[in-house]
Amino acid sequence: MQTSEKNNTELKILSAPEIIINHLKKQDVDVIFGYPGSVVLGIYDELYRQNEIKHILVRHEQAAVHAAEGYARAAGKCGVVLVTSGPGVTNTITGLLDAYMDGVPLVVIAGQVHSELLGRDAFQEADICAMTKTCTKANFQIKSTDELEFVLVKAFQIAMSGKKGPVLIDITKDTLDSGAVYQNADPIKLTTSPLSGDCSGVLSEITSAKRPVIVAGGGVIQSGAAEEVFEFSKLFDIPVVTTMMGLGSFPKNDEHYLGMLGIYGDYSANRILRESDLIFSIGARFNDRITCYFDENPIRAKFIQLDINGEEFSRNIKAYKTLLGDAKEFLRLMLKIAVPQKHSDWMSTAKSLKSCNQPHRKISDKLHTFEIIQALDDYTRGKSMIFTTEVGQHQIFAAQELTLNNSRKLIASCGAGTMGFGLPAAIGAAIAQPDATVVCIAGDGSLQMNIQELATCADLGLPVKIFIMNNGYLGMVRQLQEKRFDGRYSETAISNPDFLKLAESYGLKALRITQKNELKKAFDFAFNTKGTVLVDFQIEPMETV
C-alpha cells in the first residue's frame, strides 16, 4: 500500500483486490461462494490475508450461484459469487437466469482477459456481458481500477433495489493487477420505492366487489409483507391464494387460505379465481403456468395488480388498475384508511371448495413421494424448517404437501425450473442459518446435476438432510411422455449410482428406505445424526403428480 498527499489529506492507493475486499466488508458481506482461477488469484490472495469474509469453495460455478441464492433467500441479504474468466463465468449463466426469474439479489464478480486481448479470441475469453444481458438486472465490464469502487457500490444498490436480482461485474486482468486511490465509498442507503397509484380507488373496488380474492406472490415474501396480507384478508374477510413463489406467505392451515394456483396447484385455488369478480394480485408475476389455466379475458377484466416492478403490469396480463411500489408499504397505507367490509357468503363458498382438494393419485404397494412428504411434514410439524427442492415431480409434491409459514420456508427454483438447484441452495441456506434444520428434497435425476456438492457438504460438516425420491426416471418428463406421447418413454429412464456408497465415499452417513413403515426410522436417522445425511427412498417408478 502506498500513500500520497493531496490537499493535505492522506490518500490510500490500494490494489484492485484490496479495493474489492474492503468494499465487500463495507457492504456487510460475510460469505462468498466461488471457485478460483488464474485471473482472479489476486482476489483470492487478498481473501487469504483476512478473516472477516468466509469463502465457500464449491465444486462447480453453477452451484456457487445457486448456493448464493439459497444464502440470500435464507438470510435476506445479497449473495456474492467469485469466479474466473471463460468457462468459470459462463458456468454461472444458468444460476444468473434462475436468480433473475425469481428476484434473488446477487453480485457475481468475474475475471476477464487483459483489456488489450478483448475481441481477439484470447485464451478463456468470453463476452459475458453480451451473454448475460437478458438474465441480469445490470452488468458492468471494468477496464480501469479508477471505476472499480463506483461500480461495486452501484452493483449492490441495483441488486437490492426494487425487484431484487443479479448483477454481474466483469473485471479485466490488467485492472485486477493495477491499483487506484481508495475512496472508502459508503454503500448507497437503500430507500423505499416511491408509491404510485390510487389506494382509495383500489379499496373502493375491493369493498364493492362481491367475490374478491387476493393472490400473494413472491413479492410478498421479498418485501416482508406477510403480516399485512394476513391482516388485509381478515379485515375484508376474503380468501387468499398463492403462487409457488408465494408459498409460506400465508398460513396454510388458516381458514382464509385456499391453496396454490396454477397447473399443479390446488383445485380450490384455481376454482376460486375463476369464480371471483375481482383479483387483487400482490407481488405475483402471473406467468404462463397460471394464465394457461384460465380464459385470459375474464382475468384481465377484473385484475388489480400491486408490484414493485412496473414491467409486470403489461408482461402477462394488462391490469385495469395498478399500484406501483413496495407491497409492505402500500398495504400499510391501505390498512390505515380501509373500512372493513365482510364477505361472509363468499368465504363460505370458498371454504366449501377445500373439501375438493384431494388429488387423484395412483397407488401401488410401493412407496410414493406424496406419502414421504406427508410423513415428513407430520414428523416436523411445529418446528422451524428450511426446505429446498430440486426440480421435478418431487418439487410439486413438496409444494402441495408441506405446511409452510413464516417459520417453515420453501426455497425452490420457480421461474426457471432449474434442475441442480436444490442441493447447493440447501448449502447456502445452512450457511445463512447455521442453527436451522435444512432439508433438500430431491429427485434422482436432478440431484445428479450438482451431486458433486456432496463434497462441499462434507468439507463444511453442514447439517443438510438430503431426501432422494429415487424412481429411476426423469419423472416429470416421463409423466409428460405418458400423457402426450402414448407412453413412448424416449430417453427418460436413467441409471443411477449406488447413492449410499457414493455418500459414504464422501464420508457421509446414508440410509436406503423401501417401505412406508420405515419412514419414521428414516426421519429419526436423518434428524438425529450430526452433519449431512442422505436417505435414498426407493419409490414407485410410474407415479404421477
C-alpha positions as CSV (number, residue, x, y, z in Angstrom):
1,M,0.0,0.0,0.0
2,Q,1.3,3.4,-1.0
3,T,0.2,6.9,0.2
4,S,0.2,10.3,-1.5
5,E,-0.6,13.8,-0.3
6,K,-3.4,15.8,-1.9
7,N,-4.9,18.9,-0.3
8,N,-3.2,17.9,3.0
9,T,-5.3,14.7,3.1
10,E,-3.6,11.3,3.1
11,L,-5.0,9.2,0.2
12,K,-4.5,5.4,0.1
13,I,-3.5,3.7,-3.1
14,L,-4.8,0.2,-2.9
15,S,-4.6,-2.7,-5.4
16,A,-7.8,-3.7,-7.1
17,P,-8.2,-6.9,-5.0
18,E,-7.8,-4.8,-1.8
19,I,-10.5,-2.4,-3.0
20,I,-12.8,-5.3,-3.8
21,I,-12.4,-7.0,-0.4
22,N,-12.6,-3.7,1.5
23,H,-15.8,-2.7,-0.2
24,L,-17.4,-6.1,0.3
25,K,-16.7,-5.7,4.0
26,K,-18.4,-2.3,3.9
27,Q,-21.4,-4.0,2.3
28,D,-21.6,-6.4,5.3
29,V,-20.6,-9.4,3.2
30,D,-19.6,-12.3,5.4
31,V,-19.7,-15.1,2.9
32,I,-18.5,-15.5,-0.7
33,F,-19.3,-18.6,-2.9
34,G,-16.7,-19.3,-5.5
35,Y,-14.1,-21.2,-7.5
36,P,-10.6,-19.9,-8.1
37,G,-8.8,-19.4,-11.4
38,S,-5.7,-17.7,-12.7
39,V,-7.3,-14.3,-13.5
40,V,-8.8,-13.8,-10.0
41,L,-6.0,-15.2,-7.9
42,G,-5.2,-11.7,-6.7
43,I,-8.6,-11.5,-5.1
44,Y,-8.1,-15.0,-3.6
45,D,-4.8,-13.9,-2.2
46,E,-6.5,-10.9,-0.5
47,L,-9.1,-13.2,0.9
48,Y,-6.3,-15.4,2.4
49,R,-5.0,-12.3,4.2
50,Q,-8.2,-11.6,6.1
51,N,-10.6,-13.4,8.4
52,E,-13.9,-11.4,8.2
53,I,-15.2,-12.8,4.9
54,K,-15.5,-16.6,4.6
55,H,-15.1,-18.2,1.3
56,I,-17.1,-21.3,0.4
57,L,-15.3,-23.5,-2.2
58,V,-17.9,-25.2,-4.3
59,R,-17.1,-27.8,-6.9
60,H,-18.8,-26.1,-9.9
61,E,-19.6,-22.4,-10.6
62,Q,-23.3,-23.1,-11.3
63,A,-23.5,-24.4,-7.8
64,A,-21.8,-21.3,-6.5
65,V,-24.6,-19.2,-7.8
66,H,-27.4,-21.5,-6.5
67,A,-25.7,-21.6,-3.1
68,A,-25.6,-17.8,-3.1
69,E,-29.3,-17.8,-4.0
70,G,-30.1,-20.1,-1.1
71,Y,-28.0,-17.9,1.2
72,A,-29.7,-14.7,0.0
73,R,-33.2,-16.1,0.4
74,A,-32.5,-17.5,3.9
75,A,-30.5,-14.5,5.2
76,G,-32.4,-11.7,3.5
77,K,-29.0,-10.3,2.2
78,C,-27.3,-10.1,-1.1
79,G,-25.4,-13.2,-2.2
80,V,-21.9,-12.8,-3.6
81,V,-20.1,-15.1,-6.1
82,L,-16.5,-15.0,-7.3
83,V,-15.4,-16.9,-10.4
84,T,-12.7,-16.7,-13.0
85,S,-12.8,-15.9,-16.7
86,G,-14.1,-18.0,-19.7
87,P,-15.8,-21.2,-18.6
88,G,-15.6,-20.1,-15.0
89,V,-18.1,-17.3,-15.6
90,T,-20.1,-18.9,-18.4
91,N,-20.9,-21.7,-15.9
92,T,-22.8,-19.1,-13.9
93,I,-25.3,-18.2,-16.6
94,T,-27.9,-20.8,-15.5
95,G,-27.7,-19.5,-12.0
96,L,-28.0,-15.9,-13.1
97,L,-31.1,-16.8,-15.1
98,D,-32.6,-18.6,-12.1
99,A,-31.9,-15.6,-9.8
100,Y,-33.2,-13.1,-12.3
101,M,-36.5,-15.0,-12.8
102,D,-37.1,-15.4,-9.0
103,G,-35.9,-12.0,-8.0
104,V,-32.9,-13.1,-5.9
105,P,-30.2,-10.4,-5.1
106,L,-26.7,-11.4,-6.2
107,V,-23.5,-9.8,-7.1
108,V,-21.3,-12.0,-9.3
109,I,-17.7,-10.9,-9.6
110,A,-15.8,-12.4,-12.5
111,G,-12.3,-12.2,-14.0
112,Q,-11.8,-11.3,-17.7
113,V,-8.8,-11.4,-20.0
114,H,-6.5,-8.5,-20.4
115,S,-8.3,-5.5,-22.0
116,E,-5.9,-5.5,-24.9
117,L,-6.9,-9.0,-25.7
118,L,-10.7,-8.4,-25.8
119,G,-12.2,-9.4,-29.1
120,R,-9.2,-11.4,-30.2
121,D,-10.3,-14.9,-29.1
122,A,-7.8,-14.9,-26.3
123,F,-7.5,-17.9,-24.0
124,Q,-10.6,-18.2,-21.8
125,E,-12.1,-15.0,-23.3
126,A,-15.9,-14.9,-23.2
127,D,-18.1,-11.9,-24.0
128,I,-20.1,-12.5,-20.8
129,C,-21.8,-9.1,-20.7
130,A,-23.4,-9.8,-24.1
131,M,-24.3,-13.3,-22.9
132,T,-26.0,-12.2,-19.7
133,K,-27.7,-9.0,-20.9
134,T,-31.2,-10.6,-20.7
135,C,-30.7,-12.5,-17.4
136,T,-29.2,-9.8,-15.1
137,K,-30.6,-6.5,-13.8
138,A,-27.3,-4.9,-15.0
139,N,-23.8,-5.9,-15.9
140,F,-20.6,-4.0,-16.0
141,Q,-17.2,-4.5,-17.6
142,I,-14.4,-2.8,-15.8
143,K,-11.2,-1.8,-17.7
144,S,-9.9,0.7,-15.2
145,T,-9.3,0.5,-11.5
146,D,-10.5,4.0,-11.1
147,E,-14.1,3.0,-11.8
148,L,-14.0,-0.2,-9.7
149,E,-15.2,1.2,-6.4
150,F,-18.1,3.1,-8.0
151,V,-19.3,0.0,-9.9
152,L,-19.2,-2.1,-6.7
153,V,-21.3,0.5,-4.9
154,K,-23.7,0.6,-7.8
155,A,-23.9,-3.1,-8.2
156,F,-25.1,-3.8,-4.7
157,Q,-27.6,-0.9,-4.9
158,I,-29.1,-2.3,-8.1
159,A,-29.2,-5.9,-6.8
160,M,-31.1,-4.9,-3.7
161,S,-33.4,-2.2,-5.0
162,G,-36.9,-2.6,-6.4
163,K,-37.5,-6.2,-7.6
164,K,-34.2,-7.7,-6.5
165,G,-32.0,-9.6,-8.8
166,P,-28.5,-10.5,-10.0
167,V,-25.8,-8.1,-11.2
168,L,-22.6,-9.2,-12.9
169,I,-19.2,-7.4,-12.7
170,D,-16.6,-8.4,-15.3
171,I,-13.1,-7.2,-14.5
172,T,-10.2,-7.4,-16.9
173,K,-6.9,-8.9,-15.8
174,D,-4.9,-5.7,-16.2
175,T,-7.4,-3.9,-13.9
176,L,-7.1,-6.6,-11.3
177,D,-3.3,-6.2,-11.5
178,S,-3.5,-2.4,-11.0
179,G,-4.1,0.0,-8.1
180,A,-6.1,3.2,-7.6
181,V,-6.9,5.8,-4.9
182,Y,-9.2,4.2,-2.4
183,Q,-12.2,6.5,-1.8
184,N,-13.6,4.4,1.0
185,A,-17.0,4.9,-0.5
186,D,-20.0,4.0,1.6
187,P,-22.8,1.8,0.3
188,I,-25.8,3.7,-1.0
189,K,-28.5,3.7,1.6
190,L,-31.5,1.8,0.2
191,T,-34.7,3.7,0.2
192,T,-38.3,2.5,-0.1
193,S,-39.5,2.8,-3.7
194,P,-42.0,5.7,-4.2
195,L,-45.6,4.6,-4.1
196,S,-47.7,5.3,-7.2
197,G,-51.4,4.5,-7.6
198,D,-54.9,5.2,-6.3
199,C,-55.2,3.4,-2.9
200,S,-58.6,4.8,-2.3
201,G,-59.8,3.6,-5.7
202,V,-58.5,0.1,-5.2
203,L,-60.1,-0.1,-1.7
204,S,-63.3,1.1,-3.2
205,E,-63.2,-1.7,-5.8
206,I,-62.5,-4.4,-3.1
207,T,-65.2,-3.0,-0.9
208,S,-67.8,-3.1,-3.6
209,A,-66.8,-6.4,-5.0
210,K,-68.9,-9.4,-4.1
211,R,-66.3,-12.1,-4.7
212,P,-62.8,-10.6,-4.3
213,V,-59.7,-12.8,-3.9
214,I,-56.0,-12.0,-3.0
215,V,-53.2,-13.6,-5.0
216,A,-49.9,-13.5,-2.9
217,G,-46.7,-13.9,-4.9
218,G,-43.0,-14.0,-4.2
219,G,-43.1,-10.2,-3.8
220,V,-45.0,-10.6,-0.5
221,I,-42.1,-12.6,0.9
222,Q,-39.4,-10.4,-0.6
223,S,-41.0,-7.2,0.9
224,G,-41.8,-8.9,4.3
225,A,-45.5,-8.1,3.8
226,A,-46.9,-11.4,5.1
227,E,-48.4,-9.9,8.2
228,E,-50.0,-7.1,6.2
229,V,-51.5,-9.6,3.7
230,F,-52.9,-11.6,6.6
231,E,-54.4,-8.5,8.3
232,F,-55.9,-7.3,5.0
233,S,-57.5,-10.7,4.4
234,K,-59.0,-10.7,7.9
235,L,-60.2,-7.1,7.6
236,F,-62.2,-7.8,4.4
237,D,-62.9,-11.5,5.1
238,I,-61.7,-12.6,1.7
239,P,-59.8,-15.7,0.5
240,V,-56.1,-15.8,-0.3
241,V,-54.3,-18.0,-2.8
242,T,-50.6,-18.0,-3.6
243,T,-48.2,-18.7,-6.4
244,M,-45.4,-21.2,-5.8
245,M,-43.0,-18.4,-5.1
246,G,-45.6,-17.0,-2.6
247,L,-45.9,-20.3,-0.6
248,G,-45.4,-19.7,3.1
249,S,-46.5,-16.0,2.9
250,F,-49.9,-17.0,4.3
251,P,-50.5,-19.8,6.9
252,K,-51.6,-23.0,5.1
253,N,-53.9,-24.0,8.0
254,D,-55.8,-20.7,8.1
255,E,-59.4,-20.7,7.0
256,H,-58.9,-17.9,4.5
257,Y,-56.2,-19.8,2.6
258,L,-57.4,-21.6,-0.5
259,G,-54.1,-23.0,-1.7
260,M,-51.6,-22.7,-4.6
261,L,-52.5,-21.5,-8.1
262,G,-51.6,-23.0,-11.4
263,I,-51.4,-26.2,-13.4
264,Y,-50.1,-28.2,-10.5
265,G,-52.0,-26.1,-7.9
266,D,-55.0,-26.8,-5.7
267,Y,-58.5,-27.2,-7.1
268,S,-59.9,-24.7,-4.6
269,A,-57.3,-22.0,-5.5
270,N,-57.9,-22.3,-9.3
271,R,-61.7,-22.5,-8.9
272,I,-62.0,-19.5,-6.5
273,L,-60.0,-17.4,-9.0
274,R,-62.4,-18.4,-11.8
275,E,-65.4,-17.6,-9.8
276,S,-64.1,-14.3,-8.4
277,D,-65.2,-10.9,-9.6
278,L,-62.1,-9.1,-8.5
279,I,-58.4,-10.3,-8.3
280,F,-56.0,-8.3,-6.1
281,S,-52.6,-9.5,-7.1
282,I,-49.7,-8.7,-4.7
283,G,-46.2,-9.3,-6.0
284,A,-47.2,-12.1,-8.4
285,R,-46.0,-12.4,-12.0
286,F,-49.0,-14.4,-13.3
287,N,-46.8,-16.3,-15.8
288,D,-48.0,-18.9,-18.2
289,R,-48.2,-21.7,-15.6
290,I,-51.1,-19.7,-14.2
291,T,-52.6,-17.9,-17.2
292,C,-52.7,-21.1,-19.3
293,Y,-55.2,-22.5,-16.7
294,F,-57.7,-19.7,-17.3
295,D,-59.5,-17.9,-20.0
296,E,-57.4,-14.7,-20.1
297,N,-60.1,-12.2,-20.9
298,P,-62.1,-12.6,-17.7
299,I,-59.0,-12.3,-15.6
300,R,-57.9,-9.1,-17.3
301,A,-61.4,-7.5,-16.8
302,K,-61.1,-7.9,-13.0
303,F,-57.4,-7.7,-12.4
304,I,-55.8,-5.2,-9.9
305,Q,-52.0,-5.5,-9.6
306,L,-49.6,-4.3,-6.9
307,D,-46.0,-4.8,-7.8
308,I,-42.6,-3.1,-7.3
309,N,-41.7,-3.8,-10.9
310,G,-43.7,-1.7,-13.4
311,E,-42.8,-4.0,-16.2
312,E,-45.0,-6.7,-14.7
313,F,-48.1,-4.6,-15.4
314,S,-48.2,-5.5,-19.1
315,R,-46.0,-8.5,-19.3
316,N,-48.6,-11.2,-19.0
317,I,-52.0,-9.6,-18.1
318,K,-52.7,-6.0,-18.5
319,A,-54.4,-4.9,-15.2
320,Y,-57.1,-2.3,-15.3
321,K,-55.8,-0.8,-12.0
322,T,-52.2,-0.8,-10.9
323,L,-50.3,0.1,-7.7
324,L,-46.5,0.6,-8.2
325,G,-44.3,0.2,-5.1
326,D,-43.3,-1.9,-2.2
327,A,-46.0,-4.3,-1.1
328,K,-45.5,-3.8,2.6
329,E,-45.6,0.0,2.4
330,F,-48.6,0.0,0.2
331,L,-50.6,-2.4,2.3
332,R,-49.7,-0.5,5.5
333,L,-51.1,2.7,3.9
334,M,-54.2,0.9,2.7
335,L,-54.8,-0.6,6.1
336,K,-54.7,2.8,7.7
337,I,-57.6,4.1,5.6
338,A,-59.5,0.9,5.0
339,V,-63.1,0.5,6.1
340,P,-63.8,-3.2,7.0
341,Q,-66.2,-5.0,4.6
342,K,-67.1,-8.6,5.3
343,H,-67.7,-11.0,2.5
344,S,-69.3,-13.8,4.6
345,D,-71.2,-15.6,1.9
346,W,-68.2,-15.6,-0.4
347,M,-66.0,-17.0,2.3
348,S,-68.5,-19.8,3.0
349,T,-68.3,-20.7,-0.7
350,A,-64.5,-20.6,-0.6
351,K,-64.3,-22.8,2.5
352,S,-66.6,-25.4,0.9
353,L,-64.1,-25.8,-2.0
354,K,-61.3,-27.0,0.2
355,S,-63.0,-30.4,0.5
356,C,-62.5,-30.9,-3.2
357,N,-58.7,-30.6,-3.0
358,Q,-57.8,-34.3,-2.7
359,P,-55.9,-35.1,-5.9
360,H,-56.4,-38.4,-7.8
361,R,-53.2,-40.3,-7.3
362,K,-52.2,-43.8,-8.5
363,I,-51.5,-46.0,-5.6
364,S,-49.4,-49.2,-5.7
365,D,-47.8,-51.3,-2.9
366,K,-44.6,-49.4,-3.4
367,L,-43.5,-46.2,-1.7
368,H,-44.8,-42.9,-3.1
369,T,-43.4,-39.4,-2.9
370,F,-46.5,-37.8,-1.6
371,E,-46.6,-40.3,1.3
372,I,-43.0,-39.5,2.2
373,I,-43.5,-35.8,2.2
374,Q,-46.8,-36.1,4.1
375,A,-44.9,-38.1,6.7
376,L,-42.0,-35.6,6.7
377,D,-44.5,-32.8,7.3
378,D,-46.1,-34.6,10.2
379,Y,-42.8,-35.5,11.7
380,T,-41.5,-31.9,11.6
381,R,-44.8,-30.2,12.3
382,G,-44.4,-27.1,14.5
383,K,-40.7,-27.0,14.0
384,S,-38.8,-24.2,12.2
385,M,-37.5,-25.6,9.0
386,I,-36.0,-24.6,5.6
387,F,-36.9,-26.9,2.8
388,T,-35.2,-26.7,-0.6
389,T,-36.2,-28.7,-3.6
390,E,-34.7,-29.8,-6.9
391,V,-37.0,-29.6,-9.9
392,G,-39.4,-32.3,-11.0
393,Q,-42.4,-34.3,-9.6
394,H,-40.9,-34.1,-6.0
395,Q,-41.0,-30.3,-6.2
396,I,-44.7,-30.2,-6.9
397,F,-45.4,-32.8,-4.2
398,A,-43.4,-30.7,-1.8
399,A,-45.4,-27.5,-2.7
400,Q,-48.7,-29.4,-2.3
401,E,-48.0,-31.3,0.9
402,L,-45.7,-29.2,3.1
403,T,-47.1,-26.9,5.8
404,L,-45.4,-23.6,5.2
405,N,-45.4,-20.3,7.1
406,N,-43.0,-17.7,8.4
407,S,-41.0,-20.3,10.3
408,R,-41.2,-23.1,7.7
409,K,-39.8,-21.8,4.4
410,L,-39.6,-23.3,1.0
411,I,-36.6,-22.3,-1.3
412,A,-37.3,-23.6,-4.8
413,S,-36.5,-22.7,-8.4
414,C,-39.8,-21.5,-9.7
415,G,-39.3,-19.2,-12.7
416,A,-36.5,-21.1,-14.4
417,G,-37.2,-24.6,-13.1
418,T,-33.5,-25.4,-12.7
419,M,-32.5,-29.0,-12.1
420,G,-29.5,-29.0,-9.8
421,F,-30.7,-26.1,-7.7
422,G,-31.8,-27.8,-4.5
423,L,-28.5,-29.2,-3.1
424,P,-26.4,-26.1,-3.5
425,A,-29.3,-23.9,-2.4
426,A,-29.5,-26.0,0.8
427,I,-25.8,-25.4,1.3
428,G,-26.3,-21.7,1.1
429,A,-29.3,-21.8,3.4
430,A,-27.5,-23.8,6.0
431,I,-24.6,-21.3,6.0
432,A,-27.0,-18.4,6.3
433,Q,-28.9,-20.0,9.1
434,P,-26.5,-22.3,10.9
435,D,-29.0,-23.2,13.6
436,A,-31.8,-24.1,11.2
437,T,-32.8,-27.6,10.1
438,V,-32.3,-27.7,6.3
439,V,-33.9,-30.5,4.2
440,C,-33.2,-30.9,0.5
441,I,-36.0,-32.8,-1.3
442,A,-34.5,-34.2,-4.5
443,G,-35.2,-36.4,-7.4
444,D,-32.6,-38.9,-8.5
445,G,-32.2,-37.2,-11.9
446,S,-32.0,-33.6,-10.7
447,L,-29.7,-34.3,-7.8
448,Q,-27.1,-35.6,-10.2
449,M,-26.9,-32.2,-11.9
450,N,-24.8,-30.9,-9.0
451,I,-24.2,-34.0,-6.9
452,Q,-20.5,-33.1,-6.7
453,E,-21.6,-30.6,-4.0
454,L,-21.7,-33.5,-1.5
455,A,-18.0,-32.7,-1.2
456,T,-18.9,-29.2,-0.1
457,C,-21.3,-30.5,2.5
458,A,-18.7,-33.0,3.8
459,D,-15.9,-30.4,4.0
460,L,-18.1,-28.0,6.0
461,G,-19.9,-30.6,8.1
462,L,-23.2,-28.9,7.2
463,P,-26.4,-30.3,8.8
464,V,-28.2,-30.7,5.5
465,K,-30.6,-33.7,5.2
466,I,-30.9,-34.9,1.6
467,F,-34.0,-37.0,0.8
468,I,-33.8,-38.6,-2.7
469,M,-37.1,-39.7,-4.4
470,N,-35.4,-42.4,-6.5
471,N,-37.6,-43.8,-9.3
472,G,-35.1,-44.4,-12.0
473,Y,-36.7,-41.9,-14.3
474,L,-36.7,-38.3,-15.1
475,G,-40.1,-38.4,-13.6
476,M,-41.8,-35.2,-14.7
477,V,-40.6,-35.7,-18.3
478,R,-41.7,-39.4,-18.2
479,Q,-45.1,-38.2,-17.0
480,L,-45.5,-35.8,-19.9
481,Q,-44.5,-38.6,-22.3
482,E,-47.2,-40.8,-20.8
483,K,-49.9,-38.2,-21.3
484,R,-48.8,-36.6,-24.6
485,F,-46.9,-39.3,-26.4
486,D,-48.8,-42.5,-25.5
487,G,-46.2,-43.8,-23.1
488,R,-43.2,-43.7,-25.5
489,Y,-40.6,-43.1,-22.9
490,S,-37.8,-41.8,-25.0
491,E,-34.6,-41.3,-23.0
492,T,-36.2,-40.7,-19.6
493,A,-35.2,-43.9,-17.9
494,I,-31.9,-43.2,-16.2
495,S,-29.2,-45.2,-14.4
496,N,-28.1,-44.1,-11.0
497,P,-25.1,-44.7,-8.8
498,D,-25.5,-46.5,-5.6
499,F,-26.3,-43.4,-3.6
500,L,-25.3,-45.0,-0.3
501,K,-21.9,-45.9,-1.5
502,L,-21.5,-42.5,-3.1
503,A,-22.4,-40.7,0.1
504,E,-20.1,-43.0,2.1
505,S,-17.2,-42.2,-0.3
506,Y,-17.6,-38.6,0.8
507,G,-17.6,-39.7,4.4
508,L,-21.4,-39.0,4.8
509,K,-24.0,-41.2,6.5
510,A,-26.7,-42.7,4.3
511,L,-29.7,-45.0,4.5
512,R,-32.0,-46.7,2.0
513,I,-35.7,-47.0,2.5
514,T,-38.2,-49.1,0.5
515,Q,-41.3,-49.4,2.7
516,K,-43.8,-46.9,4.2
517,N,-43.5,-48.5,7.6
518,E,-39.8,-47.5,7.6
519,L,-40.4,-43.7,7.3
520,K,-40.1,-42.9,11.0
521,K,-36.9,-44.8,11.0
522,A,-35.6,-42.7,8.2
523,F,-36.5,-39.4,9.8
524,D,-35.1,-40.5,13.2
525,F,-31.9,-41.4,11.5
526,A,-31.7,-38.2,9.4
527,F,-32.5,-35.7,12.1
528,N,-30.6,-37.4,15.0
529,T,-27.4,-37.9,13.0
530,K,-24.9,-35.0,13.1
531,G,-23.9,-33.4,9.8
532,T,-25.1,-34.2,6.2
533,V,-27.2,-37.3,5.9
534,L,-28.5,-38.8,2.6
535,V,-31.7,-41.0,2.6
536,D,-32.4,-42.9,-0.6
537,F,-36.2,-43.6,-0.9
538,Q,-37.0,-46.2,-3.5
539,I,-40.3,-45.1,-4.8
540,E,-43.0,-46.1,-7.3
541,P,-41.5,-45.5,-10.8
542,M,-44.7,-44.7,-12.5
543,E,-46.3,-42.3,-10.0
544,T,-47.8,-39.0,-11.4
545,V,-48.4,-35.7,-9.8
